[in-house]
Amino acid sequence: MYLYLLLVTIGLLSGTLLTWPLWPLWVGLAVSLLARWRCPFWRTRSQPLLWLLCWLAGASWSSLWLEERLAQRLPAAQDRSLASLQLELLSAEQRGQVWRLQARVLTPAATLQQQGLPPLQQLQLNWYRTPHTLQAGQRWQADVLLRSPRNFLNNLPFDYEAFLLSRGVDATGYIRAAHLLDKEARPPGMRQRWLSWQQQHVDADAWPWVAGLVFGEQAAFSAGQWQLAQRTGTLHLLVVSGLHVGLMVLLALGLWWLLARLPLLKSGQGIYAVTLPGLLLVVGISAVYVWLAGAGIALQRAWVMLLVLLCLQYSRWRLRWPLALLLAVVVVLMVNPLIWTRPGFGLSFAAVLALLAFFQGRRSNRLEALWMPQLVVFVALLPLLLWWGQPVSLLQCVANLVAIPLLSLLLLPLALATALLPFAGLDALLAVVGGWFWELLHWLSNIPLPYLPWMPLPLLLLWVVWLLLVRRGVSGMALWPALVLLLLWFVRAPAPQSVAMLMDVGQGQSMAFISPQATLLYDSGPRFSEHFDTGAAIVVPVLQRHGVRTVTDMIVSHADLDHAGGTAAILQELGAQRLWVGEPLSDLPASAPPQDCHQSGDEWKVLSEVLLYRFLILPPDARAQVRDSGNNRSCVVLVQWYDQRFLLTGDISVDVEQQLVRRYGDELKSEVLVSGHHGSQTSSALAFLQTVAPAEVWISAGFNNRFGHPAPVVLERLAQLQIPWRNTAAAGALTRTTTGNSSGLRESWQPPWRQP
């Protein structure tokens, strides 16, 4: 049974990755079965056919599911299509002047086909500066600019395209204009009315904890609080998960334990007369909680798994928990085969596995049962986080040792009690304890503790040994000092991986030069909103994935948001020993005073034996001959990395290029030129390209951007000079090795859901 379920699981996973049809395998299987029936020789060799059947069934199911989802998705060729659609809002969240919407498409498929669109089902949209108050259930006739889902490709674990597909989102975009179809606004749903009533009766400082921990409203916590929790490794504590559902199940079981002692219920005949009402009570209470908490995929998965375990517990059928867990994996993958690409899938099942392995046959007192599961989950996931290249520091270990008991023993019970009894006055205490929590995390975040090494196997073995010892009666708390000491024994800072990379940050720019001794970062990528900038979402994870723990020198060419938007996040997460800017920046940490690159001198600055750079500076008389603008104040940098030269020019225009040619001449020659202003026609003049004479040109531009970058005239000049070029919009992140080999991440094999 284990083997068959495992083969079905492998089939469900591999079916989403296959780019060739499966019908020849079905034909071969049918022929083999016919041969088995007709030929006695094959009758004794049917086991391999059953193995193939299990794998093929899983692979066919997931492959067909993916084909159906891709048929509904807006293809890349129709990106930026303008459509008139009837929409029903599924959710509406206001973020400053922007509404973030999930909408169901009500327009018939035939009408969509007339507009040249696929049968869209669900959209993720923004609506900027609308005077309307939006809420779920409203129906609108809207003019929508549709964007095809497309992933920034930087070899990071999160896959945006797969994420949207797994959520059923066929396109993104924004609403240009709309009018309400319903004459009278629909009343908000029962859940929304309940949340509004709760918010009116709960203190404002306590409401984020009630909304976030109990009802799963992620917007309840500010962007700064999310970043602080992410930096200290306590983000999992703020997300409503299976542990919250398990706590509600325990509360429901406790309620039934009290009710079962009433004389009326004691009179039932036999144990099953008592357990059946108790099971129904637990199912009902936990279902109501899952619905109030938003009924996300993680909650649904946890609720189903807990109900399966409860049903097995109260039935006469005994199923071993590893088999039950594998069966749950198969069911979840059949419902949504692409969910394995989401980080929560592996982490959640690993957490459940750790909890089942830890608490199977082990007794815990009630106080330990409140906080020990969180600690078990955190330690169990450490090897997985390291294996997937996520940075884990000892700071996160210390923060969790302190934050888990505080949240599990105080914050979560207080939040639940406040939600159940909003008039009891517990919200004031909740607000105070919540303030302590954030102050504690802020204090811990300033402690410089080293990162754990890239050694998941020893940590995994250590965890298994610790788990087995605890199950045999050794006190878990007595082993924690030994665990921390062994972690410290393994700690040694790995040398960063040497690479030069122009990251895929959309319509913006960020390039890193990494060597074992130093790291130079040029620009920080764009900031799209208060909740998303590529500095935090892309640049920091990419640098950490290559072993960078701090930036040696950081250069921000100029103040435009597409070049400087992620600066604050990078400085906060990694810091920089020196910061150079082309023009003043706002919102910089006090610990990072910037220096003007135009006042630095043009001598070579040596960061290591293999990494040095110089600013190319125009004298005052030459500067007076160019138009004064933010783009023309960009820092122009010549980088020498492993005897290869890279020229980075920011957003300078042709007149600055002319002055650079006059002043530096052949000194501009480089192996790689990063095209100025994303390949705009205002840059990359023919004389400049001839002087630099690059072996190749790299362009950082967004996919199908509204500016038309790179400009056709620039591409014609490159073709005229026979200079090869690559664009991050088409090739993904561009990398160059120490031996001079260049490549784009999209140039290798891509899964079938990846847009070209």
C-alpha positions in Angstrom: 0.0 0.0 0.0 2.8 2.4 0.9 4.6 1.8 -2.5 1.4 2.3 -4.5 0.5 5.5 -2.8 4.1 6.7 -3.1 4.1 6.0 -6.9 0.8 7.9 -7.3 2.3 10.8 -5.4 5.4 10.8 -7.6 3.1 10.6 -10.6 1.1 13.6 -9.4 4.3 15.6 -8.9 6.0 14.7 -12.2 2.8 15.1 -14.3 3.0 18.9 -13.8 6.6 18.9 -15.1 6.1 16.8 -18.2 6.3 18.5 -21.6 5.5 15.3 -23.7 2.2 13.5 -24.1 1.3 10.4 -22.0 -1.0 8.6 -24.4 1.9 6.4 -25.8 2.5 5.1 -22.3 -1.2 4.2 -21.9 -1.1 2.4 -25.3 2.0 0.5 -24.1 0.3 -0.4 -20.8 -2.8 -1.6 -22.6 -0.7 -3.8 -24.9 1.2 -5.2 -21.9 -2.1 -6.0 -20.1 -3.4 -7.7 -23.3 -0.1 -9.7 -23.5 -0.5 -10.7 -19.8 -4.0 -12.0 -20.6 -2.9 -13.9 -23.7 0.5 -15.1 -22.6 1.1 -17.2 -19.5 4.7 -15.9 -19.2 3.5 -12.3 -18.3 0.9 -13.5 -15.7 3.6 -13.9 -13.1 5.1 -10.6 -13.9 2.2 -8.2 -13.3 3.8 -6.2 -10.4 5.8 -3.8 -12.6 2.6 -3.1 -14.6 0.8 -2.2 -11.4 3.6 0.2 -10.5 3.5 1.8 -14.0 -0.3 2.1 -13.7 -0.1 3.9 -10.3 2.5 6.4 -11.6 0.7 6.9 -14.9 -2.6 7.5 -13.3 -1.2 10.2 -11.1 0.9 11.8 -13.9 -2.1 11.8 -16.3 -4.4 13.4 -13.7 -2.0 16.3 -12.9 -1.0 16.8 -16.5 -4.7 17.1 -17.6 -5.4 19.4 -14.7 -2.5 21.6 -15.7 -3.5 21.7 -19.4 -7.0 22.8 -18.4 -5.7 25.6 -16.2 -3.3 26.8 -18.9 -6.1 26.9 -21.4 -7.9 29.4 -19.2 -4.8 31.6 -18.5 -4.1 34.7 -20.5 -1.1 33.9 -22.7 1.9 36.1 -22.9 1.1 37.1 -26.5 -2.1 38.8 -25.3 -0.4 40.7 -22.4 -1.7 44.3 -21.9 -5.1 43.4 -23.6 -7.9 45.8 -22.9 -11.2 44.1 -22.2 -14.7 45.0 -21.0 -15.7 42.5 -18.4 -18.5 41.8 -15.9 -16.9 41.1 -12.6 -18.0 39.9 -9.2 -15.7 40.8 -6.3 -14.6 37.9 -4.2 -12.5 40.0 -1.9 -11.4 43.6 -1.6 -8.5 44.9 0.5 -7.5 48.6 0.6 -3.8 49.4 0.7 -3.5 53.1 0.9 -4.8 54.5 -2.4 -4.9 51.1 -4.0 -7.6 48.4 -3.7 -6.4 44.8 -4.2 -9.2 42.8 -5.6 -10.0 39.1 -6.3 -12.7 39.0 -8.9 -14.7 36.3 -10.7 -15.4 36.8 -14.4 -19.1 36.7 -15.2 -18.8 37.5 -18.9 -19.8 34.4 -20.9 -17.0 32.5 -22.7 -18.5 33.3 -26.1 -18.3 37.0 -25.4 -14.7 36.6 -24.2 -13.9 34.7 -27.4 -15.3 37.6 -29.5 -12.8 39.9 -27.7 -10.0 37.4 -28.6 -9.6 36.2 -24.9 -9.4 32.7 -23.4 -12.2 31.6 -21.0 -11.0 33.6 -18.0 -12.5 32.6 -14.7 -10.7 34.6 -12.0 -8.6 37.7 -11.9 -6.3 39.5 -9.5 -6.7 43.2 -10.0 -5.7 46.6 -8.6 -7.9 49.7 -8.7 -6.1 53.0 -8.1 -7.6 56.1 -6.5 -11.2 55.1 -6.8 -13.8 57.0 -4.8 -15.9 53.9 -4.4 -16.0 51.7 -1.3 -15.5 48.2 -2.5 -16.6 45.0 -0.8 -17.0 41.4 -1.7 -20.2 40.5 -3.5 -20.4 43.7 -5.7 -20.8 43.3 -9.4 -19.2 45.7 -11.8 -19.0 46.4 -15.5 -15.3 47.3 -15.9 -12.7 48.2 -18.5 -9.7 46.2 -17.4 -6.1 46.2 -18.7 -5.1 42.6 -18.4 -1.6 41.4 -17.7 -0.4 37.9 -18.4 1.1 36.2 -15.2 4.8 36.1 -15.5 7.5 35.3 -13.0 10.7 37.3 -12.2 13.3 34.6 -12.8 16.2 34.7 -10.4 16.5 31.1 -9.3 14.5 31.7 -6.1 12.1 29.1 -4.6 8.9 31.2 -5.0 7.3 30.8 -8.4 4.7 33.5 -9.0 3.2 31.9 -12.1 2.7 28.6 -10.4 1.3 30.4 -7.3 -1.4 32.2 -9.4 -2.2 29.0 -11.2 -2.7 27.0 -8.0 -5.0 29.8 -6.7 -7.1 29.7 -9.9 -6.0 33.2 -11.1 -5.9 33.4 -14.9 -4.7 37.0 -15.3 -3.7 40.1 -13.3 -4.0 43.8 -14.2 -5.9 46.9 -13.1 -9.3 48.5 -13.6 -9.3 51.7 -15.7 -13.0 52.5 -15.3 -16.1 50.8 -14.0 -19.7 51.3 -13.0 -21.7 49.3 -10.4 -24.2 46.9 -11.9 -26.3 46.4 -8.8 -28.6 49.4 -8.1 -28.4 48.7 -4.4 -25.1 47.7 -2.8 -25.3 44.1 -1.5 -25.0 43.8 2.2 -21.6 42.4 3.4 -21.4 38.8 4.1 -21.8 37.2 7.5 -18.1 36.9 8.1 -17.4 40.5 7.2 -20.3 41.7 9.4 -18.8 39.6 12.3 -15.4 41.1 11.8 -16.7 44.7 11.6 -18.7 44.1 14.8 -15.6 42.7 16.5 -13.4 45.6 15.4 -15.9 48.1 16.9 -15.7 46.5 20.3 -12.0 45.7 20.5 -9.2 48.2 21.3 -7.4 49.5 18.2 -4.0 48.3 19.5 -5.3 44.9 20.3 -7.3 44.4 17.1 -4.3 43.4 14.9 -3.7 40.4 17.2 -7.4 39.4 17.1 -7.7 39.9 13.4 -4.3 38.3 12.5 -4.1 35.4 14.9 -7.8 34.4 15.1 -9.4 35.5 11.8 -6.4 35.2 9.5 -6.5 38.8 8.3 -2.9 39.3 7.1 -3.4 43.0 6.4 -4.0 43.5 10.2 -0.2 43.7 10.7 1.8 46.5 9.2 4.4 46.0 6.5 7.1 46.9 9.0 5.9 44.3 11.5 5.9 41.6 8.8 9.5 42.5 7.9 10.5 42.4 11.5 8.9 39.0 11.9 10.6 37.8 8.7 14.0 39.0 9.8 13.7 37.3 13.2 12.3 34.0 11.8 9.0 34.4 13.7 6.8 34.9 10.7 5.2 31.5 11.1 3.8 32.6 14.4 1.7 35.3 12.8 0.1 33.1 10.2 -3.1 31.2 11.0 -2.1 27.6 10.4 -2.9 24.0 11.3 -1.7 24.7 14.9 -4.5 27.2 15.3 -7.0 24.7 14.0 -5.6 22.1 16.3 -6.0 24.4 19.3 -9.7 25.0 18.3 -10.1 21.2 18.1 -8.6 20.9 21.6 -11.0 23.6 22.9 -13.9 21.7 21.3 -12.8 18.5 22.9 -12.5 20.2 26.2 -16.0 21.5 25.9 -17.3 18.1 25.1 -15.4 16.7 28.1 -17.4 19.1 30.3 -20.7 18.4 28.5 -20.2 14.6 28.6 -20.4 14.8 32.4 -24.0 16.1 32.4 -26.5 13.5 33.5 -28.4 13.6 30.2 -25.4 12.7 28.2 -24.1 10.1 30.7 -27.2 8.1 30.2 -26.2 7.2 26.6 -25.7 3.5 25.8 -22.1 2.5 25.0 -19.2 4.6 24.1 -20.3 5.3 20.6 -23.5 6.9 21.8 -21.2 9.5 23.5 -18.4 9.9 20.9 -20.7 10.5 17.9 -22.2 13.8 19.3 -18.8 14.8 20.5 -17.3 14.3 17.1 -20.1 16.3 15.5 -19.5 19.1 18.0 -15.8 19.1 17.2 -16.5 19.1 13.5 -18.9 22.0 13.8 -16.8 24.2 16.0 -13.6 23.7 14.0 -15.5 24.3 10.7 -16.9 27.6 12.0 -13.4 28.7 13.0 -11.9 27.7 9.6 -14.6 29.7 7.9 -14.1 32.8 10.2 -10.3 32.6 9.6 -10.7 32.9 5.9 -10.8 29.2 4.9 -7.4 29.4 3.1 -5.9 26.3 1.5 -3.6 25.7 4.5 -6.5 25.8 6.9 -8.6 23.6 4.7 -5.8 21.1 4.5 -5.1 21.1 8.2 -8.9 20.8 9.0 -9.3 17.8 6.7 -6.3 16.1 8.1 -7.4 16.6 11.7 -10.9 15.4 10.9 -9.4 12.2 9.3 -7.3 11.6 12.4 -10.3 12.2 14.7 -12.5 9.8 12.6 -9.8 7.2 12.8 -9.5 7.7 16.5 -13.2 7.2 17.1 -13.6 4.3 14.7 -12.6 0.7 14.9 -10.3 1.0 11.9 -6.7 1.6 12.9 -4.5 3.2 10.3 -0.8 3.9 10.9 -0.1 7.6 10.9 2.6 7.5 8.1 0.1 5.8 5.8 -2.6 8.4 6.8 -0.2 11.2 6.1 0.8 9.8 2.7 -2.9 9.4 1.9 -3.5 13.0 2.8 -0.7 14.1 0.5 -2.3 12.2 -2.4 -5.7 13.8 -1.7 -4.3 17.3 -1.5 -2.3 16.8 -4.8 -5.3 15.4 -6.6 -7.4 18.5 -5.6 -4.6 20.9 -6.7 -1.6 19.2 -8.3 0.4 22.4 -8.6 0.2 23.2 -4.9 3.5 21.5 -4.3 5.2 24.5 -5.8 4.0 26.7 -2.9 6.3 27.0 0.1 3.6 26.1 2.5 3.0 22.6 1.0 6.3 21.1 2.0 6.6 23.1 5.2 3.1 22.1 6.4 3.5 18.4 5.8 6.9 18.4 7.3 5.4 20.1 10.3 2.6 17.6 10.6 5.2 14.7 10.2 7.3 16.2 13.0 4.3 16.6 15.3 3.1 13.1 14.7 6.6 11.6 15.2 7.2 13.7 18.3 4.0 13.2 20.2 3.2 9.6 19.2 3.3 7.6 22.4 4.5 10.6 24.4 2.6 12.2 27.2 2.7 16.0 27.8 1.3 18.1 30.5 -1.3 20.8 29.5 1.2 23.7 29.8 3.7 22.0 27.6 1.1 21.1 25.0 0.4 24.8 24.5 3.9 25.9 23.4 5.9 22.7 22.6 4.2 22.1 19.2 5.4 25.5 17.9 9.0 24.7 19.1 8.9 21.2 17.5 7.8 22.7 14.2 10.4 25.4 14.2 13.3 23.0 14.9 12.0 20.4 12.4 11.8 22.9 9.6 15.4 24.2 10.1 17.0 21.6 7.9 14.4 22.2 5.2 15.0 25.9 5.3 18.7 25.4 5.0 18.3 22.8 2.2 16.1 25.3 0.2 18.8 28.0 0.5 16.9 30.1 3.0 19.2 32.0 5.4 18.7 30.9 9.0 20.7 32.6 11.7 21.1 31.9 15.4 19.1 35.1 15.9 16.1 33.3 14.6 16.7 30.3 16.9 17.0 32.7 19.9 14.0 34.7 18.9 11.8 31.6 18.5 12.9 30.3 21.9 11.6 33.5 23.5 8.7 34.4 21.2 7.1 30.9 21.0 6.2 30.7 24.7 5.1 34.4 24.8 2.8 34.0 21.8 1.5 30.5 22.7 1.0 31.0 26.4 -0.2 34.7 26.4 -0.9 36.3 23.0 -2.9 33.5 21.3 -5.1 32.6 24.3 -5.7 36.3 25.0 -6.6 36.9 21.3 -9.0 33.9 21.3 -10.5 35.0 24.6 -11.0 38.6 23.3 -12.7 37.3 20.2 -15.0 35.1 22.2 -15.6 37.7 25.0 -15.0 41.2 23.5 -16.7 42.9 26.5 -14.5 41.2 29.1 -11.8 44.0 29.0 -9.1 41.6 27.9 -8.2 43.7 24.9 -6.3 46.2 27.0 -4.1 43.4 28.4 -3.7 42.0 24.9 -2.5 45.4 23.6 0.1 45.6 26.3 1.5 42.1 25.8 1.4 42.7 22.0 3.5 45.8 22.4 6.0 43.8 24.5 6.2 41.2 21.7 7.2 43.8 19.1 9.7 45.5 21.4 11.3 42.2 22.2 11.7 41.3 18.5 13.1 44.7 17.7 15.6 44.4 20.5 16.6 40.9 19.4 16.9 42.0 15.7 19.8 44.3 16.7 21.9 41.4 18.1 24.6 40.4 15.6 24.4 36.6 15.6 26.0 34.4 12.8 24.1 32.5 10.2 23.8 28.8 10.3 25.9 27.0 7.7 24.7 25.2 4.6 24.8 21.8 6.3 21.2 20.5 6.4 22.2 16.8 6.8 24.0 17.1 10.2 21.2 19.2 11.5 18.6 16.7 10.2 20.4 13.8 11.9 20.8 15.9 15.0 17.0 16.5 15.0 16.2 12.8 14.5 18.5 11.7 17.4 17.0 14.4 19.6 13.5 13.3 18.6 14.2 9.6 19.4 15.8 10.5 22.8 12.9 12.6 23.8 10.4 9.8 22.9 12.4 7.5 25.2 11.8 9.7 28.2 14.7 12.1 28.2 13.6 15.6 29.1 13.4 17.8 26.0 14.3 20.9 27.9 17.4 19.3 29.2 18.6 18.6 25.7 18.2 22.2 24.4 21.6 23.5 25.7 23.3 20.5 23.9 21.4 21.3 20.8 22.4 25.0 20.8 26.1 24.0 21.5 26.1 21.6 18.6 24.6 24.3 16.3 27.4 26.6 17.4 29.9 23.9 16.6 28.7 23.7 13.0 28.6 27.5 12.5 31.2 28.8 10.1 30.6 31.4 7.5 30.6 29.9 4.0 32.5 31.8 1.4 30.2 33.7 -1.0 29.8 32.1 -4.5 31.6 34.2 -7.1 29.2 35.4 -9.8 28.3 38.6 -11.7 24.6 38.9 -12.0 22.1 41.4 -13.5 19.0 40.4 -11.7 15.5 40.2 -13.2 13.7 42.9 -11.3 11.3 44.0 -14.1 11.4 47.6 -15.3 14.3 48.6 -13.1 17.9 47.6 -12.5 20.1 45.9 -9.9 23.4 44.2 -10.5 25.7 42.4 -8.1 29.4 41.5 -8.3 30.2 38.8 -5.8 33.6 37.5 -4.8 34.7 35.5 -1.7 36.1 38.6 0.0 33.7 41.4 -1.1 30.4 42.2 -2.8 29.6 45.3 -4.9 25.9 46.1 -5.5 24.9 48.6 -8.2 21.2 49.8 -7.8 18.5 48.1 -5.8 15.6 47.6 -8.1 12.2 49.2 -8.2 9.6 49.6 -5.4 6.1 48.9 -6.7 4.2 49.7 -3.5 4.5 49.9 0.3 4.1 46.2 0.5 6.4 45.1 -2.3 9.8 46.2 -3.5 12.3 44.1 -5.3 15.1 45.0 -2.8 13.4 42.9 -0.1 11.7 40.4 -2.4 14.5 39.7 -4.9 17.9 41.4 -4.3 18.3 40.4 -0.6 17.2 36.7 -1.1 19.5 36.4 -4.2 22.5 37.7 -2.4 21.8 35.5 0.6 21.4 32.5 -1.6 24.9 33.2 -2.9 26.3 33.3 0.6 26.4 37.2 1.0 25.7 38.3 4.5 26.7 42.0 4.1 27.3 44.3 1.1 30.8 45.8 1.0 30.0 48.8 -1.3 26.6 49.7 -2.6 26.1 52.3 -5.4 22.6 53.8 -6.1 23.0 55.4 -9.5 20.2 58.0 -9.0 17.0 58.6 -7.1 14.4 57.2 -9.6 12.3 54.4 -7.9 13.2 51.9 -10.6 16.8 52.1 -9.5 16.6 53.1 -5.8 13.3 51.6 -4.6 14.8 48.7 -2.7 17.6 50.6 -1.1 16.1 50.9 2.4 15.2 47.2 2.6 18.7 46.1 1.5 20.4 48.4 4.0 18.1 47.2 6.7 18.5 43.5 6.0 22.2 43.3 4.9 23.8 46.7 5.5 26.6 48.2 3.5 30.0 49.3 4.6 30.0 52.2 2.1 27.0 53.8 0.2 27.5 55.9 -2.9 24.6 57.8 -4.5 24.3 59.9 -7.6 21.7 62.2 -6.0 20.2 62.5 -2.5 17.8 59.7 -1.4 15.1 59.7 1.2 14.2 57.1 3.9 17.7 55.9 4.4 18.7 54.4 7.8 20.8 56.7 10.0 23.5 54.0 10.1 24.2 54.4 6.4 25.3 58.0 5.6 25.6 58.3 1.8 28.5 59.7 -0.1 28.3 61.6 -3.4 29.8 59.5 -6.2 30.6 62.6 -8.3 32.8 63.9 -5.5 34.7 60.6 -5.0 37.5 61.0 -7.6 38.0 58.5 -10.4 40.8 56.4 -9.0 40.3 52.7 -8.7 38.8 51.5 -5.4 40.0 48.0 -4.5 37.5 45.8 -2.7 39.6 42.6 -3.1 42.2 41.1 -5.4 39.6 40.2 -8.0 37.0 43.1 -7.5 37.8 46.8 -8.0 35.9 49.7 -9.5 36.2 53.3 -10.5 33.7 56.1 -11.0 33.8 57.9 -14.4 33.4 61.5 -13.6 33.0 64.5 -15.8 34.8 67.7 -14.9 32.7 70.9 -14.4 33.2 72.3 -17.9 32.1 69.0 -19.5 29.2 68.7 -17.0 28.0 72.2 -18.0 27.5 71.0 -21.6 25.0 68.3 -20.7 21.4 68.7 -19.6 21.0 68.7 -15.9 18.6 66.0 -14.9 18.2 63.1 -12.5 19.1 60.6 -15.2 22.2 62.5 -16.2 23.4 62.6 -12.6 23.6 58.8 -12.6 26.8 57.3 -11.2 28.8 55.8 -14.1 30.9 52.9 -12.9 33.6 50.8 -14.5 33.9 47.5 -12.6 36.8 45.0 -13.0 35.8 41.6 -11.7 38.1 38.6 -12.3 39.9 40.5 -15.1 36.6 41.2 -16.9 35.4 44.7 -17.3 31.7 45.8 -16.9 30.5 49.3 -17.7 27.3 50.5 -15.9 25.8 53.8 -16.9 22.5 54.1 -15.1 20.1 56.2 -17.1 22.5 58.6 -18.7 21.6 60.1 -22.1 23.6 60.5 -25.3 25.1 63.9 -24.4 26.7 62.4 -21.3 28.0 59.4 -23.4 29.6 61.9 -25.8 31.5 63.6 -22.9 32.6 60.3 -21.5 34.0 59.3 -24.9 35.9 62.5 -25.1 37.4 62.3 -21.6 38.1 58.5 -21.3 38.3 57.2 -24.9 39.6 53.6 -25.0 39.5 53.4 -21.2 35.8 52.6 -21.6 36.4 49.3 -23.4 34.6 46.5 -21.6 33.6 42.9 -22.0 30.0 43.7 -20.9 28.0 46.9 -21.3 24.8 47.3 -19.3 22.8 49.3 -21.7 21.9 52.8 -20.4 18.3 53.6 -19.5 17.0 50.1 -20.1 17.8 50.3 -23.8 16.0 53.6 -24.4 16.6 55.4 -27.6 18.0 58.3 -25.6 21.1 56.2 -24.7 23.5 53.8 -26.4 24.7 56.1 -29.2 26.6 54.5 -32.1 29.8 56.3 -31.3 29.6 55.2 -27.6 29.0 51.6 -28.6 32.0 51.7 -31.0 34.2 53.1 -28.3 33.2 50.6 -25.6 33.3 47.8 -28.1 31.6 45.3 -25.7 31.6 41.6 -26.3 27.9 41.6 -25.3 25.3 44.1 -24.1 23.0 43.4 -21.2 19.6 45.1 -20.9 17.5 45.3 -17.8 13.8 45.9 -18.8 10.4 44.7 -17.8 8.4 42.3 -19.9 6.2 44.1 -22.5 6.8 47.4 -20.6 4.8 50.4 -21.5 7.9 52.4 -22.5 8.9 50.0 -25.3 12.3 49.3 -23.9 14.6 48.2 -25.5 14.0 50.6 -28.4 14.2 49.2 -31.9 16.7 51.8 -32.9 19.1 50.6 -30.2 18.7 47.0 -31.3 19.4 48.1 -34.9 22.7 49.7 -33.8 23.7 46.5 -32.0 22.9 44.5 -35.0 24.9 46.9 -37.2 27.9 46.4 -35.0 27.3 42.7 -34.6 27.2 42.9 -30.8 25.1 40.1 -29.2 22.6 41.3 -26.5 20.4 39.8 -23.8 17.4 41.2 -22.1 16.3 40.2 -18.6 12.6 40.4 -19.8 13.3 37.5 -22.2 16.2 35.7 -20.6 15.6 36.2 -16.9 18.5 37.0 -14.6 21.8 37.3 -16.6 24.9 35.8 -15.0 28.6 35.6 -16.0 31.1 33.2 -14.5 34.7 33.9 -13.6 35.8 32.3 -16.8 33.7 34.6 -18.9 30.7 32.4 -19.8 27.4 34.3 -19.9 23.9 32.8 -19.7 20.2 33.7 -18.9 18.1 31.6 -16.6 15.3 31.3 -19.1 17.7 29.8 -21.6 17.7 26.5 -19.7 14.8 24.0 -19.3 11.6 25.5 -18.0 8.5 23.9 -16.5 5.4 23.8 -18.8 3.6 26.5 -16.8 6.4 29.1 -17.3 5.6 31.8 -19.8 8.2 32.4 -22.6 
